[in-house]
Amino acid sequence: MRYLVHSVSRKRLLGCGLLLTQVLAHAALVPFAVAQEQEPNLDLLVFDAVPLNVEPSVDAAAAALVATGAQPPYQASELVIPPRDNPQPVTVAIQQQVLQSLTEEETAAITDIERREAQLKQMEQSGDAYSNELAEVLMDLATDYESAGDFLGAQTLYERANHIVRVNYGLFSAEQIPVVKRMFNNYLMSGDLYAADQQQEYLYYLQRKIHGDDTANLIPPLQEYAEWNVQAFLSYVPAALPSPATETDTAEQASVPPPPPPSNTVPDLLTFRIQHLLNAQLLYQQLIELLLATTHRSDPRLPEAERSLAVTSYLFATQAVMMDPSIDAQTGLYTDMPMRRSGYSEGRKSLERRISYLQQNTSTSPAELAHARLELVDWMIATHTRSDFAKVFNGAYGDYVASGATAEQVASIFYPPLPIQVPTFIIRPYTRQGLGIPIEAALKYQGYIDVEYGVSKIGDSLSPKILYRTPETPDAVEEVLLRSLRRAEFRPRMKDGELVDDDRITARYYYAY
């Protein structure tokens, strides 16, 4: 179990943040049967929404009586059927995804420690302390140690391997990149965000030394480092901060310039997160400038870089609460509103440039362009800047219809079975995406809650109410669902060229934890 938990960190951390590691670590300590008897673990709560056709409609009197019923007092048919074959608890579904994500090499390495240790000892006794083959054996053995949960031992081996590579190939060589990436992953698996960050910073520095600052070869490293800075901002770590490094380098290690040394003081978490968000904004700006200077406007990485820059602007504007301790935590109002509006404005400009790049690219499909324009609509909804909201929405609809799209294709984008919650680029709690569970995996549901709510033509959630919940549904689960729906904003649906006003939605929310 220990290995599975930390493998999730390695494979899923860049999408989910360090919170996932802590959630799974907690879940691993509590047998599933025992957990069922206790309060629901809301950290592992997942909702799967299914649109319903309800007949007859439920009136308020009937809705008030459904809490104790074994069946809902109405006939309901599910318009979309969730996966049901071989259902698994949430923890098992996550673990299975981890096992499937392991490469054959990693799987084989789990039981290979003794053989590699013997091989390493034999090579050390041969007297060749700086052979490339020795570095490879050290790397393989470090992978085995990680599989067994010995991250400290693995890191020691990686450092030895890295030292050999630097002696053989020089201080700044491409051969060092795989070793540094493995060291980064090791710190990530062990939950040491700060040490992992230092390795990622050095990795980018190393690749700049190799490629230079103004070449197309730096585009992938720049993109990867920008993505890391966003995830470092999102990786909230509520547990105690790690102890600062106190050990000094040995004379041998000091013989070549090391990566940037660990700080002797643990960084303030708030400062750490905000600094990485600002770093990400600058890095994405540099990435866009480098793409424009070294490639052409049809490069598919350019619109995606603009989208990522918009995400950082959104995070800056909406999470400014952390930047000013004087903010009203109840209302969420930030005292420096011009700064917030600036984030909204800059993000919108990024999405508008993205649309422009896609329009200039002859390989862009009508569906891709429609989705990009709807993401601009989503931005207007999420940032409450809706002055020309209907114009952009109608334009996206009209152009997609004019492109020759079929009625079914138009409906799939503009009138989906359930309205899409915005903004779409944020990973939300209580979702499969947030825990890395594939959409096709069947979960063992504890029950379901039927809900009716409305969506206005500007995306506001209207009056969500519970129609029915299965017996023994915890109050806490119902409260989470209702709170989420009340706070949600949705992309309005469009039917026959008109935005649907007070769009009434009936949905069944299956839940598992």
Disulfide bonds with the S-S distance in Angstrom:
none
